[in-house]
Amino acid sequence: MCAFLVVILAYWFLSAPSLSDFGNPVTSESLRLYKEASDLAFQRTTTLAGLVVGSTLLPVLTFVLGHAFGSQAASSSTGHEG
C-alpha cells in the first residue's frame, strides 16, 4: 500500500506544472493559468488513484479476505463434526 502511495505522489509531482512554465514575471493571468493547470493535475491524479483503488485493489483485497475467512470457516466446521 505504501508503494501505491509513493507511485501516486510521484505521478502527481511529475505531472504538476511549475510556476516558471507560465512566464518569468508572474502576472495575475499567468497565476490564474498556473492555478487551473495545478488543479487539473491534482484532479487527474485523484481520478487515477480512485480508479486503481476501485477497480484493482478493492477486488483483490475482497478476494483475499474472503478466501482467508472462508477457508477458516470451512476448516472449523469440518473439525467439529468428527
Beta strands, then each sheet from edge to edge (+ up, - down):
end
